[in-house]
């Protein structure tokens, strides 16, 4: 999970929220002064613009990392040396 720093437009306190949530039409209440912040692509406030831009960047990086992870072949699991070639021992006689 990736998070984005958000600065409140009223009290200027920094807090964070998930980048996947921070999309056009999302609203969030400031944990400090409890003002409701509305996040829109066409917002004129620089704090909202910065948060939206950072969230887009983080989501893009996550998509690219996921594409690379899917394209890479999965490594084969090698057997541990300590157990390689061992067989079940015969029952012990007391």
Beta strands, then each sheet from edge to edge (+ up, - down):
strand 1: 3-7
strand 2: 14-18
strand 3: 26-29
strand 4: 36-39
sheet 1: 1+ 2-
sheet 2: 3+ 4-
end
